[in-house]
Amino acid sequence: MSSERPFRYPNSLELLSKINRLLKQNRKPEETFQQLVTIYSGQREFSLYAGIQITYDNQEYISEGFTVTEHCREAYFTSPAGKKGMLKLCLAQDEPAGEESAGKDQDYFLENFSNLLTRYLIRMDKDESASRLVSDKINQSGPSSLSNEFVQEFLNKYTYNRDIYHDLMPFKVREILLISSLYDAYAIEKEGRFSEHMLGQYGQLNLTSIPRITGASSFEYALEHLRKRHFDLIIYMVGVDKKTPIIVCEEIKRRYPYIPIFLLLNNNSDLPFFTEEVKKIDFVDKIFTWNGDASIFFSMIKLLEDKINVENDTEVGKVRVILVVEDSPDYYTRYLSFLYRVVMYQTKEIIEDVDTDELYKVLRMRARPKILLATNFEEATEILHKYKNYMLCLISDVKFDRNGVKDDNAGIELLKLAHKELKNLPTILQSADDTYADVAKQYNSLFLHKQSDTLYQDIRHFLTNYLGFGDFIFKDGQGNEIGRASNLKAFEKQLRTIPDESLVYHASRDHLSMWLMARGEIRAANILNPKKVTDFKSTRELREAILSMIREHRNEQEAGNIMPFSEDVEITERNIYTLAEGALGGKGRGLAFINALINKYDFENYLSDIRIRTPKTFIIGTAEFESFIKNNNLNPLIADETDYEKIRETFIQGKLSDELMQKLEHLIGKMNRPLAVRSSGLFEDSLMRPFAGIFETYLVPNNHPDRQLRLRQLCDAIKLVFASVFSNTARGYVKAIDYKIEEEKMAVVIQEVVGHQYDHMFYPHISGVAQSFNFYPFAHMKPEEGFALAAVGLGRYVVEGNHAYRFSPRYPGTRINSLKDQFHNSQTWFYAVNMDKKDLDLLEGELAGISKVDISVAEKYGTLNHCASVYDPDNNTIYPGLRRQGPRIIDFANILKHNYVELAKTLKLILELGKEAMGTAIEIEYAVDLNRDKEGKASFYLLQIKPLISSMRGCDVDMKSVKKKNIILFSEKGMGNGCIEDMYDLIYVDPEHFDKSKTPEMAQEIEEFNDEMTEAGKKYILIGPGRWGTRDRWIGIPVKW
């Protein structure tokens, strides 16, 4: 392709890529079509065309400057509703009418454009139909606008950074046609090493879209492949025969003008011939030379992708541009291989330093600098002007064409222009002539010798030290190093202390934003880049502004993430830390979601005196459970042993992995509060078959003076959580729901216990459970408004079903029970971590580390002041607070009625948000610390979120149509209803013979009945007094589900 001609066909692909992105936004047709002609108007490279016209549904949309010429072509499209449309594309008047390649380009562009429009209209029609159908089905009450606002803002904030990376590099080379003779292919393949290098480079760099390469050994085979499939790039490997490649490329370009064709010369001696030949023709786009390094294929692919994607990536992600100016295929082949290798690997190294998930790392690779190649002065200046605000550096030869003639000073003139328009732009002048080294110095440019043996190391050094790929080196005004930073935290720390002179030196030269951009910190760089030193009144104001911007960005970036735990990691509540690989389990997933929700949205706009938080949380992934079973040879025990106590004893003797032990030892050294070690099975809290309450939780005081003993207690708790997968309760439940025990894998959650220490007791002011759906609404309450339970002390008290205070978050002042019932059913004791139990034996069970404490002890510690009221039986009245004498009632009146803190409002908000975000009714566990922080706020801790599943489908019952003789049980007062089919058996407790002192024996009898019914494959209804499955034998029958 002649250097004077526009690089037309990749621009066609670029414009089609823009069109496709716009159509995927699924906006209304009238808005979409207007935007389509607008983006066409802004595409200057298409000077070949006189404009475009879109007609649809009797409306016309015309690009700026559209002119009907003698050379117009049309394409038609139709919507599913029968609305017709037309595209018209006209060649400019001065374009020769007989130029076949221009016509081919026209046809290709129109065909693809009309196909994209057809797919868009089909998609819009389906979406509109589906929306109408769904709207009819959805409950018209729908979610609250506040809830929608929260969820949408959360999603926007959580995905914003990633959306930028998703939008980068929309064009990918996916299909390559490689044309070569068998001998030429063998020369490069070298017994299979080409594929190894080519594909291996993608794997090493974590790049996911690996192109498929299709080979063709003749013109006929090439045409056959081209007829069957679209190709993004054609590479012709040239061997001994020089004439055939020219003939074949010309014919292929005539038939497929939109596909770029690159020549790869196997013999450098042929370079002069093809270089001169390409100047006369327009059907070869670039020439490369084979130098024995298969990475040139990778560079060829990336060069084409960068050429097509650069406009999008600079607009969307402010991605930087490296401009290489070189007219010799031999040299630019070497430079591109070097540059791409250095840029890709340096970017990968930087990203690997960031604690984030693997997908995010892959996405961030897209933000690497784009490399553009210019072979003459005009191309170079056009790129320099177009991407002036995004230039990262300029690497230029000295001698190349200017105005179609070789100019010995073209590189010098380009250097002058670059320094005039971009004073601080890093530049390299490269030549085989050493005399130009002095010229480079005049323009503060680095000089590289083209034939240097250390060329690769020199380029790497330049990128690392001048373009921000390495450590940031802070310098004083004389250029002496005074400090360095390898990551964002160290960067922020240095900025606080460096002298004013150094700060101004770097800020005035855009070094700060350049370093951030090179590390893929697009948002932070974009915050800093527009700011100039002259925008600030003083250096102090400049420093504070920069630190504030970076701190805001870092806090936003680092909050709400799942991060791998390491020895030097800073532990905060803002993230969750993984201690071992594998799945997080149900509870772990819920906690990760909670953490992201809390840290990606600012709740302060809605809650003035309470802060929503999560405790410090660590998760051991399921891989540790699997390796623990395998490495300790526990499979035979699991299969054969039925005595759960023997299983527990054996598990506690097992060894955890060395890697986990090291991490736990570091963790123990950093944590000095009690720890809750909780199960997080794969199926636990799942949407279909939740295992909630089946596995075990252990609390350890974590206060023994011997650090190794504390570590052992933590490890014992982890092992016993592993063992609880094989408890009788778990096995029975798994069997009942027709799962297999080996399908369950256990992750473990380690959480800091919420609360404070009072003498030897540790507990929170309030713990509780709340649900977004209330199966038993009272008075004017509605089921969808939910309910909550609250109690003093650890949440185990509530989960066990003890006497907790029940209320509606929407109507917190409404009493559900009479005053006498409230008095009789009030909380009289609570759970607390017993800090005196330093020598803990966890084989005693889940209660080993905690104690039951009388409620009067909490009053002595002053933790009941806002949680209790005084009951006056003579006047049948309750007085909030503890200033009077008399019996105490735990009713949280100061909080729920008199709004000491906004607990009810907080619960209402969290339940609404959780329901909308999870797409189903939810249950949460929470704790409240009433002690105020520096800003005067109490703390609301979200401990768990899980789906609230009801497999019953609701049904309307017409009691008038029901015959009394068919009723088994009848009540004048009932709450909740549902329909369950295929139920034929009933087991009930005879109320005349019921003795509540023998409920454990009843549970054993019911277990035998259950085994009998399970073996027979029968479902049954179980009816009895009190609460089924309670742990308190006096308020119900303690069956194990």
N, C-alpha and C positions, 0 to 999 in steps of 0.2 A: 504493500500500500504506500503510495507516495506520501512523503512527510507533509506536503502542503494540503493534502485532502483531510477533511474531518474524519475522526474515528467514528463513522456513522452508525454501524450496526450495534455495537455495545450500547450506544446511546438509545437506540430503539428499545433494547432490553431494559435499560435504566428507566425510560419513560413508562414502559409497560409495567415495570415493578412498582413505580409510583402510583399508577392507575389502579393496580390490584390492591395496594395498601389502602387507598382511598375508598374503593368499593367495599372492602372488608369492614369499614366503619358502619355499614348498614344504615346510612342516613336516608332521608326521604329522597325520591328520584329527582325532584326539582332542585333541591339543594346540591345533590351529588353531581348532576349534569353541569350545573353552573361551575362547581369547583373543578370538574374535569377540564373544561375549556380554559379555566384560569391557569391551572398548572401547565397546560400546553403552551399558553401564551408566555409563561416564564421560562420555557425551555429554549434557551438561545441557540443551542447546538443544532436545532432543527431548522436552520435558515434555509435548508433545502426545500421546505414546504411553505406554502403561502397561507397556511392556517387550517383549522378544522371546524366543521359544523356538525352539531348533533341535533336531530329532530326527533321528538318523542311526545306522543299524546297531544299532537297539534301545537307543540311549543318548540321554539327554536333556541338553541344555545350556541353562540358563535365566539370563537377565540378572537383576541385582539388583532386587528390588522388582517382579518380573513379576506381573501380575494379569490373569486372564481376565475380560474385560468383555463387554458386549452387542455391541460393535463390533470383532470380531476377523476378520482375513482370513488366508488360508493360501496358500502356494505350495509346489510339490513339485519335487524334483530326484532324479536317479538316477545312480549311478556306472556306469562301463563294466562292472563286475563284477555289476551288478544290485542293489546295495545301495540301498535307498530312503531318502529324506530329506524332511523337511518344515520349512518356516519358518512361524511364526505371529507376527503382529504385531497388537497390540490398541490401540485408541484409549482414551484416558483416559475415565473415567466422565463427567466434566463436559463433554466435547466433544459438541456437538449431533450427534445421529445423522444428521441429514439434510444435514450440510454436505458438499456434493459435492466441493469442492476437497480436503478432508481425505482423502476416500476415494480420489480420484485420486492424491494424493501417496502414500497407502498402497500402491496398486496399482503405481505406478511404482517405488517403493522395493523392494517384494517381487519384482517381475519382474526388475529389474536384479541384486538380491542373489542370486536363485536362478540366474540365468544365470552370474554370476561363480563360484558354487559348482560348477556343472556343469563349467565350463571348468577349474577347479582340480582336480576329481576326474579328469577326462580326462587332464590333464597329469601328475598323480601316477601314474596307471596306466601311461602311456607311459614315464615315467621309471623306474618300478619294473621294467617289462619290459625296457627297454633296459639297465638296470644289470645284470640277471641275465644277459642275453645277452653283454654286454661282459665281465663277470666270468668267464664260461666261456671266453672267447677269450684273455683276458690271461694271460701267463705268471704262474704262481702265485707265483714268487719275488718278482716285483714290485720296486718301488723301495724303498730303505731308509727306515725311519721317520725317520732323521735328515735325509735328503734331502727327504722330504715336508715335514718341519717347516720346513726352510730355505725351500723354494719357497713354502709357504703364508704364512710370515711375511713374505717378500719381497713377495708380492702384496698382503698386507694393508697393509704399510707404504707400498708404492708407490701404492696406489689409495685409501688412507684419506682423504686430503684431498679427492680428487675425488669419492669416494663421498658425502661430505657434500653437495657441490653437486648431484650427480645426484639425491639424495633431496629436494632443495628444489623447490618449485613443481610438485608432481605434477599439479595441475589446470591445464590450458591451454585458453583459448578458441580453438577450432580452426574452428568453424563459426558464422557469424553470418547471421541472416536480417534483411535491411534492407527494411522496408516503407515505401513512400512513393509519392506521385504522381510522374508524370514531371517536372512543373514543380518540385516541391520537391527532387527529386533533382538537377535541373539547377542549382538555386540553390546547392546545396552543392558539387556536382561541379565547377562552373566549368570546363567544357570539359576534364575529365579530371584536374584538379589534386588532387581528393580522393584518388584512388588513388595518385597520385604522392607526396603527403604521407603518407598512411596507411602505404603499404608502404615508402616511403623511410625513415621513422622506424625501422622494424624493421631495415632494412639498415644505416643509420648506426650503430645501437647494437649491431650484431653479434648480434641476436636471431634465432633460427632458426625458431621455430614461428610462422610468419606465418599469421593466420587467413584462411580463405576466406570471402568475402562473397557471398551470394546475394541478388539483388534480387527484390522482388515489388511490383507496382503495385496490387494489389487483394487483398481478403480471400480470394477464391477461389484466386488464385495462391499466396498465402501458405499456405493449407491444403494445396494440392497439394505444395508443397515440404516441408511438415512431415510429410506422410504418407510421403514418399520417404526422408527423411534426418533424423538427429538434429541439433538445433542447440543450441549452448551458450548463446546469447544472442540475443534479439530486440530490434532497435532500430526504433522507429516514429518516422519523421520527420513532425512535425505542421506543416501549412501553414495555409491559410485555413480549411479545414473542421475544426471542433472536435468535432463530434458523432461522426463516423465513427471516429476513433481510439479513443474511449471504448468504442463498441460492439464494434469489432474486438478490442481488447485483452481485453475481458471474455470474449468467446467463445473466444479462443485460450487464455487462462488456464484457462478451464473445462475445455478439452480437454487442455491440456498444462500442468498447474499447476506442474511442476517447472522450467520454463524461465523465467529472469528476463526481464522486459520493461522496457526503458528507453525513456522518451519523450524525443525531441530536438525542442525547440520552435524553429521557424524565425523566430518573431516574439516578441520579449520582452514585448510588450504582452499576450500571452495567458497570461503567467505567473501572475497572480493567479487567473484562472479555474481553471487546472489544479492550482495549489497547493491551493486549497480543495476541488476535486473529488477529489483523491487522498486527502485526509483522510477522505472518506466511503467509499472503495472499497479493495479489497485486491488488485487485479489489475495495478497498475502499481508497479514496485519502486523506480524512481528517475526523477526529471525532470532533464534537462539543457537548457541553452540554447545555441543556435547563435550564435557571435560572429564568424564568419568565419575561425576558426582550425581547420583539420582535425585538429589534434592532440588535440581533445576526444575523438575516436573512440578514439585510443590510450589516453587516460586512462580512458574508460569500460571498456575491455577490462581494463586493469590493475587498476582498482578492484575489479572482480568477481573477478579471479584472486587478488588480495591478500586479499579477504574470505574466500574459500574455503581459501586456502593458509596463512593466518597461523598457525593452530594447529599445523599440521605443521612449518612452517618455524621457529617459535620453539622447538618441542620438539627438533627434529633439529639445527638449525644455530644456535640461539640468535640468530636474526636479530632485528634491532631493529624497533620499531614507531613510526611517526609518526601521531599522532591529530589529525585535523582535526575541529573541532566548528563546524558552520555549517548553519543551516536554510534559507538562501536559495539556491535552485538557481542563480540568476544568479551569486552570489559563489562558491559551491563549484565551479561549472564553471570559473571563472577560476583559483581556487586549485589545483584538481587539475591543470589544464594546466600551471601554473607549477611546481608541486611535482614532478610526474613528469618534466618536462623537466629540471629542475635535478638531481634525484636520479639519473636515468638517465645524464645526461651527466657529472656529477661522478664517479659510480661508474665509468663507462667511462674517464674520464681517469686515474683512480687505477690502474685495472687495466692500462691501456696503458703505465704506467711500469714495470710488472713484467715482467722478462724471462722469458717462458714461452711455451708454444705457444698457437695461436689457439683450439683447442678449450677449453683450460683457461680462457682469458679469457672465452669465451662462458658457460662453466659458472659462473664467479665472478660474473657479472652477476646470477645468481639470489640471491646473498646480499645484494643491496641491501635497504635498509629497506622494510618493507611499510607502505603508507598506508591507514589506515582512516578512514572518514567516519561521524560521528555527527551526527544532526540534532536531538537533544534531550538533556536532562540525564541521563536514565536510561540511554540508550545509551552516553553518554560515560563515566559512572561504571562501568558494567559492563565496558567495554573497559579502562578504567584499572585496575580491580581484577584482571581476568583476566590482563592482560599487564604487570602491575606490574614484574616483573623484566626486562622487555625494552623498556620505553619509552625511546625516543630523544628525543622532544620532544612537546610539546602546543601546538597552534595553535588558539586558541578565539576565537569571537565573544563579545560581551558579553550580548546579548539573544537568548534562544531558549526553547523550551517546557520547562517543568518541571511534572510531574504533569498534563500535558495543557493547561497554561495558559502563555501568554507571560510569562516572568519577566525583568524588566529587570536583575536581578543574577545570573542563572544562571551567566554566565561567571566572575564574580568568585568565586562560591561554588565553582565547579569549580577555579579557580586556588588557592583556599585548601586544598581537599582534596588537590590534586596536591602542593603544597608541604609539607603535613603528612605525607603518606605517602612522597613522593619528594623529599627536600629539595634535591637537586642537579639535578633535572630541568629542562633548558632549556625555557622557555615563551615563547609569543608571545600577547599580547592584541591583537586587531584589532577596530577599530570605525570608523564614520564620524564619531564624536564625539571630538574632541581632548581633552575633559576627562578621558577615561579614561587618558591618558598618565601622569598622576600616580599613579593607582591601580596601574597596571602596575609603576611603580617600587617601590612598597611591597612588592611580592612578587618583586622582582628579575627582573621579566619585561620582555621587549622589547615596545614598542608599535608597531604598524603601522597607518597610516591606510588604510582600505579603498579609498579613491578616489585613492590616491597614484599619481602618474605613474611613480614608480620602484618600484612594488610588486615587480616581477620581480627587479630588482637587490637590493632589500632582502631578499627571501627567499633569494636566492643568497648574499648576504653572511652571513646568519644560518647557513645550512647550512655554509658554508665555515669560518666563524670560531668557531661555537659547537658544531657537531656533528661536527667532525673530518674534513670532506671536503677541506679545504685543508691547508696546512702546519701542523704542530703548533707552536704558539707557546708557548714556555716563559716563564712570568711569575714575578716575585717576589711576596712577600706583599701588596704594594701594587698589583699588577696591571700592573706595568711589564714590557715585553718584554725578556728577557735572552738569547734564542736561539730558533732555529726549526729544524725538520727536515721535509724533504719526502719522505723515504723511510725504510724500516726501519733501514738502516745508520746514517743520520744521526741518527735517533731514538735508537738505542742509544748512539751516540757522545756525544750531548748528555746522556743520563742518567748518564754516568760523571762529568760535570764540573759539572753544575748545583748550586747551593747546596742544602743540606739543606732550607731554608725552601721553596724552589721545588718540590722533590720531594714534600714532605708536602702542599703546597698542591694539586698536581695529583692525587696518589694518593688523597687523602682525598675528592676530588670525582669519582672514577672517570673523569677526563679521559683517562688513559692507555689504558684498555680501550675507551673510547668511540671514540677515534681509530683504534685498531687494528680495531675492528669496522666502522667506516665504510669502511675500506680493504679489507674482505673478508678480513682476517686472523682468521678465526673461531677457530681453535685457540689462537692467541696470546692473543686477547681472553678466551677462556674460561679460560685458565690464570690470567690476572691478576684477572678479575672477582670471583671469590669471596673473594679476599684483601682484608683490611682493614688499614689502618695500625696499628691496635691489636693485630694479630696478631704484631707484631714487637717485639723488646725495644729496638731502637735504630734510628735512621735509617740507620746504616751497614748493619745487617742487612737492612733494607727495600730499600736500594739494591742490595745484592748479590743478594738474592732476585729482584728484578725483572730485573736484568741477566742473571742465570743463566737465568731462564725465557725471556726473549727470545732469548738466544744459542742456547739449545737448540732453540727453534722455528726460528730463522733457519737454523741449520746443517742441520736436518732438511729445511727447505723448499728450500734452495739446492743440496743435494747430489744428484748423480745425474741432473742435468738436461741438456738440450741447449739452450744459450743462444746468442743472436746475439752475435758479437764486436763490441765497440765500443771506442773509444779509452780510455774511463775504466773499462772493466770490470776487475775484480780476477781475475787468472788463477790458478786453483788446479787441483789434480788432481781435485777433486771434481765437476767438470762438464766437458762437452765443448762446444766453441765452434764455431759455424758462421761461415764467412767468406764464403759465397755461398749463394744459394738453390738449391732443387732437391733431388732425392733424395740420400740419404747413400751409396748404393751398398752392396754386400754387406758389405765389410769395415767400412764406417762404421756400418752397422746393428749388426753384431756388437759393435763397440767401444762403441756407445751402450748396448747391452744390458748389457755387462760393467760399464760405469760405474754404471748404475742398480743392478745386482745388488750390487756392492761397497758402494755408499753407502747402500743402503736396508736393509742388514742388518749387525748387529754380529757379526763373526766372532771377536771376542776371547774369547767364551765357549768356543770350540773350539780356538783356536790361541793358545798362551801366549807364544811367542817370535818370531812372525813376523807382519808386517802385510801384508795384501793391498791392493795399490794398482794404479792405472793411471798411465802417464806423462801429462804434459800433452798434450792432444790437440785438434787443430783440423781441421775438415772443410770442404772446398770442394765445395758441392753441384753436381749435374750441370748446372744452368743455365749455369754458367760455361763448361763444356766446349762446350755447344751454341752459346753466343754467340761463343766463341773461333773455332770452325769457321766460323760465318757471317760475323763481322766481318772475319776475315782471308782470306775468300774461298778456303777450303781444300778445298771440295767437289770441284772439278775435279782437284786433286792427288790426293786420296784415291781418286777413281774410276779415274784413269789411271796413276798412278805405281806401279811394282812394286818399285823400289829403295828399300828401307827407310831406308838412310842418307840419301838425298835428302829423304825425308819428314821425318826427324828434323831435318835442317839447316833445312828450311823452317819447321817448327813452332817451332824455337827463335828464329826471326826474328820470329814473330808477336807481337802485343800482347795482353796481358791487359786486362780492363776497368779503367777508372780507379778504380771503387769498390773492386775487389779490391786493386789496387795500393796504395791508401791504407791499407787494413787490413793488408796484408802489411808495409808500412813501419812501422806502429805495432807489429806483432808482432815484427819483427826487433829493434826497440828494447827490447823486454821480454824477449827470449829470448837467452841467452848460452851455451847448450850445443849440441852437435851435434843436427841435426834429420834425421829419417827422413821422406822424402817417398814415400808409398806409394799404389799404385793402389787404387781402390774402385769397380769397375765394377758396373753394375746386376745383372749375372748372377754376379758374383764371389761365391763362398761361398754361392750359392743352394742350395736343398734338392734341386733336380732336376738341374741341369747346372752344377756348380761350375766356375769358371774359375780356380781357385787355381793360382798359379805361372805363369800365361800372360802377365800384364802385368809391368811393371818397377817396381823400387824404387831410389831414390837416397838416399845419405847424404851430407850436406854438413857440414863441420866447423863452419861458422857462427862463425868466429873471426877473420875478416879485419878489420884495424883500420878499413878503409873500409866504413862502414855501407851505402853504395850498392852496393858490390861484393857484399856479403853478400846484399843484396836481389836483385841480378841472378842470383846463383847459385841462390837459392831459386826464383825465377821460371823459370829454365832447367829446373830439376828438375821443376817442375809441368808445363811444356810438354812435356817428354820423356815424362812419364807419360801425358799426353794422346796423344802420338804412338804410344805402345806399343799402343794399340787397333788400329793399322794395321800392326803388325809382321807378318812372314811367319808367325811362330809363332801369333799370335792369329788371323790370317786362316785358317790351316790348321785350327786347332782349331774355329773357328766353322763352317767348311765341313764338317768331319767330323761335327759334331753337328746339322747341318742348320739352323743359325741364319743370320741375315743380319747382316753386320758393322754395318749402320746401326741395328740394333736395340740395340746396346750403347751405353750412355752412361757417361761416366767421371766419377766424383767423385774427389777427392784427399784423402788423410789426411796431415796433418803431425803428427808426434809427436816429442817430446823423446826423445833416445836415452838409455836407461838405462845407468848406469855412472859411472866416475870417470876422470880424466886421470892418466896415469903418464908423465912426461916428455912425449913428443909423441904418445903412444898413448891412446886413449879406448875403454874397453870395460867390460862388466859381469863380475862374478865368474863367473856361470853364465848360460847361455841354453839353451833347449831346446824340445822339442815333446812333447806328450803326447796320447794318444788313449784314449777311454773303451772302445774295443773292440779286443781283441788278436786279430788274425787268425792269429797263430802262437804260441799258448800253449805253455808249457814246464813239464814235470813236473806238479806239483799245481795250477798256475795255470789259471784259467778265462778264456775269451774276454772275458766281460763285466767282468772286473776291470781291463782296460786295460793300457797300458804307457807308459813315458816314455823319452825320450832327453835326455841332458844333455851339455853341453860348456862349456869355458872360452871366453870372448869373445863376439863377436856371433853372433846366431842364424843368420845366413846359413850358417855352417859346418854346422849341423845340417840345415837345409833342403836344402842341396846333396847330402846323403847321404854326408858324410864320416864318419870313424871317431868316432862319438859313443858315450857309455856308455849302454847299454840296461838298464832295470830295471823291476820291477813296483812300483807305488806301494803295493800291498797287502803285498808281500813284498820290501821293499827290500834285505834282507840276503842274499837268494838269488842266487847267482852263476849266470848263464846260460851262460857260457863257461868253459872250463878256464883255469887261471892262465897257461899259455903263450899260449893264444889271446888272452887279455886283454892280455898284454904286447905281442904282435905287432900287435894291432889298436887299441892305445891312441892317443889324440890326441897328435900331435907338433907341431902348429902351430895357430894360431887367427887369426880376423879381428879387426881393430880399426880404428876411425876414425883416420886419419892427420892429426893436427892441424897438421902441417907443410905439408900441401897447401892452402895458403891461396889460391893462384891456380888454381882448379879448372876443368878443361875437362870438362864432363859428357858431351860427345859421345864421350868415350873409352869410355863405357858405365857399367854399374851399379857397377863396381869402382873408378870414378875416385876416389872419396873415401875408400877403405879400403885396407888393406894386409894381406898375409899376414905373420904374426909367429911366430917359433919359440917353442915352449912354454917354453923356458928363460928367455925374457925375462919371462914372467909370474911365474916363480919369483923372479927378481931383484927384481921389484916387490912381492913378498910376497903375491900374489893366489892362490897355489896352496896355501897352508898347510892349508886344509881341503878341498881339491879333489883332492889327489894322495896316492899311496902309493908306497912303495919296494918294488921286486921283488927278491927274493933268489933267483937262478936255481939256486944250489947246493942250497938247501933247498926250492926250489919253493914259496916262502912270500911273502906280501904283508904289509907292515907299514904301517898307516895313518900319515899324516903324513910330514914331510920331515926328521926328525931323523937318519936313517941315510944312509949313502952308498949309491949304487946306482942302477939305472935307475928312472925315474919312470913311474908308471901313473896316468892320470887316471880315477879310479873313485869319487871323492866319498865315500870310506869313512867319514871323520869325520862326514859329514852323514847318509848313508843308514844306516850301521850303528850309529854311536855318537850319532846324533841331536843334532849340534851345533846345527842348526836343524831345525824340523819340515817339511822339504821334502816328504817322501813323504806325510805326513799331509795337508799342504796340497793336493798334487796329487790325492790320493784324494778329498778333499772337493769340490774344484772340478770334477773330472770327473763325480762323481755329480750335483752340482747342475746343471751345464751340460747333462748328458744329460736330466735330468728337465725342466728349463726349456725346452729347445729341442725336446723330444719326439723326439729321435733321437740316435744316437751322434755324438760330437763330437771335434774336434781343437782343441787350444789351442797357442799359442806363448807362452812365458813367459821372464822373466829374473829373476835373483836378485841382490840387493845384500846381501852379508854384513855390511857395516858396520852397527853398531847405532845406533839413534836414541836420543833422550833417555830413552826408556822401556826401553831395552835390547833393542829388537826389530830383527831383520833385515827386509828388504823383499822381498816376492814381487810382481813386476809381471806382470799379465795383459796381453799385447800383442795377442792376437787370439783369437777363437773362431769356429769355422765347423763346419758339419755334415760328418760323415764319411759319405759316401754309398757304399753298395754296391748296385748294381742287381741283383746275383745273388741269387736266392732259394736258401736252404739246402735240402739234400735228404739223405735217408738212403740210403746205398748198401749193398746186400747183396753183398759181394764173391764169395760162393759162387755167386751166380746169374749173374755176369758171365763170359762166355766169353773165354778168353785171346786167341783169334784176333781179337777185336774191340777189344783194347786197343792204343792207339797208343803211349803211354808208360806205363812201370811203374816205381814206386819203392817200396822197402820202408819208407821214412820220408817221410811227407808231412804238411803242415800246412794246414788249411783246406779247404773243399770248397764246391761250388755247382753249380747247374744252369743252363746257357745253351742255349737252343734255337735252331734255324735257323742252325746253324753248319756249313758244308760245305767250307771251304777252310783250308789250313794253310800257313804260311810259316815256315821254320826255318833256323837257322844250322848249317851242317854242322860238327860239332865236330872232324872230322879235318883240316879246312882253316882252322880259326879261328886268326887272328893278332891278338892284342890291341893290337899297335901300329898296326893299320889300322881301328880301330873307327870313326873319322870317315867313312872311305870306305864302310864297311858301312852307316852311318846314311844316307848318300846313296842307296845301292842300295835300302835298305828304303823310303825316301821315294818312289822311282820305283814300286816294287811297290804301295805304298799308293795312289798316284795311280791306278794301273791298276785296283785293286780298287774304289776309290771310284767311278770312272767306270762300272764295271760294276754298281755297286750291291750289292756282295758284302761280307759280314762275314767275318773270318778270325781264326785263332789265330796268334799270333806267339810263337815259342819260340827262346830263345837263352841263352847263358851270362851270368852277372853281373846287374847292375841295368840294366833298361831305362830310358832317359831320364835317366841320371845326367849330371852336368856334368863328372865326372871320367872321362876317356876310358879310363883304365886299369882301372876296376872295372866297366865295362859299356859298352854301345853307346849313345852320346849322341843318340838320336832325339829329335825335338821332337814333342810330342803335339799 
